[in-house]
Amino acid sequence: MNSMTGFGKGCASNSQSGISFVVEISAVNRKQLEIRAVLPRELACYEPLLRKLVSDKISRGAISARVDMTVEDSFAARSVKLNSTLLESLTAKCREMQSALKLSGDIQLRDLLAVPGVIEQSLQNFDLPEIEHSFIEAVGKALAAFQKMRQSEGTAMKEDLAQRLNYLKGIIDIVEQEAADIPEIQKTKILEKLKNAQLPVPSDDERILREIIIYADKSDVTEEITRLRSHFQQVEGFLNEDTIPTGRSLDFLMQEMGREITTLGNKAAGCKVSPLVVNFKTELEKIREQVQNIE
């Protein structure tokens, strides 16, 4: 079981190109998978690869994947070029404007070099296999660290959910005991009301007695208890699942358990079961909030 939140960082470098990558991956809760990739402009061609590497390992969450790149000074120096043609053209234009507007002053080289395009940085081809390999290595390390943190958080969440699930089981055990006599109590109440209304039911009138029994049996909660215990077993199975994401399945089961306990509460309203139902729903909501954090 993995948490949806986490952080991981990975680094890798390529000695042939002098390029180093630093990748940081973090995530927060989200029902679906959403990847926000931030890369240097020169690495735009690697964004599809980055998204694939992340989506192969992560199925849910809002993922932020940031890639930083550095180039060793010796390699960076070799990649810098001066656009002499543009520089000469700018110088000539500046002198023309000075003459036309009768402006004084010297044309400063530093001002001309600040004009976009005068200094060009011709970096190497990033499609080279060795550079791509380093990129993949850095992303892999970041994902490994990210997964490790998520697994650690997932283990803690698993222990917490297991304790809360045991609490729900205990409530249902008590509900089963308290609710066992509800149909018979309801039957007795109906017969008592009929008697008080001076409408006694003849002991040999099977049709009326059958209707009374059917009405009383509507308060039987055996079916709901059986389904809840089945859901408990399924939740335990997902809590012990380490190979596939289980968050969506657990969230679905929480909804189903909520429906069952609501039906049970409606059937057993007005007796000792009602406070237990309230406790069950309160704890179930806490579990559901936790489940929202599971991948």
N, C-alpha and C positions, 0 to 999 in steps of 0.2 A: 504494500500500500504506500502510495506517494502523496505528499502534500502538493498543492498546486503552487505554493509560494516557495521561492528559493533564490539563490544567487550563486553564480560560478564565474571564475576567471581563468583564462588560459592564454599562454604565450608561446610563440614559436618564431624562429628566424631562419633565414636562408643565407648562408655565407657567400654563395655565388653572386647574389644580387644585392646583398647588404640590406635587405628588407626584413623588418621584424613586424609581427602582428601581435596585438593585444586584443583579446575578445572578452567581453563581459556580457553575461546572460542573466537576466532577472525575470521574475514573473509574479503576477498577482492573480487573484481569482477571476475567472470568466467561464461562462458555461461552455463556450465554444473555443476553438483555437484561433488566436489572433496574434500575428507576428509583426512587430514594428522593428524594421531593420534600419540601422544608421551606419553608413559606410562612407569613407572618403570618396570624392568624386571619381578618383582614378580607379576605384574598386567597384564601380557600379556593375560591371560585368559579373561580379561574384555574388550579387544579391540573390539570384535564383538558386545558386548552390547553397548559400547560407540558409535560405528558407527550407530547402529540402533536408539539409542536415538536422535542422531543428525539428521539423515536423516528423521526421523519422523516429525521433526519441520522445517527443512530447505530444500529447493528444488534446489537452485542455489547458486553458489559461491565457492571460494576456501577456505575451512574451516580448521583452525588450532585448534586442540583440545589437550590441554596439561593437564596432570594429575600429580600432585605431592602428595606424601604420606609421612606422618611422623608417627613414633611410639613413644609413651611416654617412657621416660627413664626406668621406672620400668618394663614395658613390654619388652622393648628391651633388658634389662639386663638379663632377664630370658631366652631369646631366644638365647643368645650367648653360644656356646659350643666349647671346645678345643679338637681338634683331637689328642689325646695323642699318638695314634699309629703312625701317620705321624710324629709328633714331635720327638718321640724316634728314628724313622728310619732316619730322617734328621740329628739328633745329631750324631748317629752312623756313618753315611756316612761322615759327616764333619770331624770326628776324624780319620777315615780311610784315607781321603785325606790328612789331616795334617801329618799323619805318613808317608804316601807314598811319599809326596812331601817335607817332612822335614820342614814344616811351623810352625812358632811359633805363639803365641797369643791365647787368650781365645775365645771360641765360645759364642757369645752374644745372650741372649734369645730374645732381641728385634728384632735381625736380623732373627731369626727363625720364630718369630710370624708374620713377614711381608711376609712370603712365602704364596702364595695363597693356601687355603685349610686347613691351620693349625687352623685358627679361623673360625668357621662355625656359621652362623646365621640361626637358624631353626625357621623361622617365621611360624605363624599358617596357617591353611587352609583358603584361601581366598574365597572358595566357600560357606562359611557359609552364611545363609540368612541375618543375621544382618549386616555383612560387605557389602554384595551386596546392601542392602537397603541404607546404608550410601553413597555408591558410587553413586547410582542412585539419591539420594537426592542432592549431590554436583553437579552432572551434570545438574539436573533439575534447580537448582538455577542459574547456569552459563548460561543456555539457556534462562531462564526468563529475566535475566539482558541483555543478548545479544539481545533478541527480543525487549525489551523495547527501547534500543538505536536505533535499526533498524526502529522501528515504528516512533520514534521521527524524525529521518532523513527522513523517507518516507513522513511524513506530510509536512515537508518543501519542499521536492521535488514536492509533489503534488500541492502545492500552486504556485510554480514556473512554472510548466508545464501548469497549468490552465491559467496563465497569457499569456504565450507564445502561447497557443492554441487560445485564444481570439484575439491575434495579427494576427494569420494566418486567422482567420475568417474574420477579417476586411479587409485584403488584398483581399480575394476572393470576398467579397461584392463589392469592387472597380473594380476588374477584370470583374465581371459580368456586371457592368455598362459600362465599357470601351469597352468590347468585343461584346456588343449587336449588334452594327452596322457593325461589321467586315464582315459578309457574303455579305451584301448589298454593302459595300465599295469595296470588291473584285470583285463583279459582275460589278460594275461601271468601275473599272479599266480595266477589261478584255474587256468590250465593247469599252472603250476609245482606248485601244491598237489596237483593230481590226479596228476601224475607222481610226486611224492614219496610219495604214498599208494599208489603202484603201481596207479593207475587211469588209465593213459594213454588219451587220446581219439584214436581212429582218424581219420586225416585225411579219410576219406571219409564219416564219420558226420555228415551235415548237421544232423540233429535236435539232437544234443548241442551241436554248434558254434553252432547258432542260439540255443539257450538260454543258452550262455555269453556270446554277443554281446549278447543282450537284457539279461542281468544286468549286464554291464559298462556298457551304455549308460545304465543307471539313474544312473550317476555323472556323466552329461553335464549340464553346467550352462548350456548355450546358451540354453535357454528362460528361465531366471531372469535371465540377463544381458540378454537382449532386453527383458524386462519392466522391469527396473531402468532401462535406458536410456530406455524409453518414459516411465517415471515422472519421470526427470530432465527430459525435455522439457516435461512437464506442469507441473512445479514452476517451471521457467524462465518458462513462460507466465503463471503466476499471479504470479510476482515482478514481472513487467512490467505487471500489470493495475492500472490507476489509477481505474477507474470503479465497480467492485463489490467488496464485502468478499470476501476470499479465505482467511481464517483457517481456516474449517471444512474447505474443500477441501484446503488444505495439510496440515492435521492428518490427514485421511483418507489422503492420499498417504504421509505418514510411516509410518502403520500398515501400509500395503500394502508399502512398501519394507522394513519390518522383517520382514514375513512372507517376502518373497522372499529376503532375505539369510540368514534362518534356514534356509530350505529349501536354499539353495545351500551353506551351511556343513555341513548334514547330509550332503549328497551328496558333498562334497569333503573330508570329515573325514579327518584323519590325513595330510595332505600339506601342501605349502607354502601352500595357500590359507587354512588355518585361522587363522593370525595376522592375515592380511589381513581376514578376516571379523570378527575381534574389533575391529580398528581401525575398520572400517566401522560396526559397531554402536555403538561409543563415540561416534563423530562424529555418527551419526544421532540419538542420544539428545540431544546438545547442540542439534542443529537442532530437534528436537521441542520442547525446552524454549523455544526462541525463538519457535516457531510459536504457542505458547500465548499469546503477547503480541500476536498480530496479529488485527485485527478480521475 
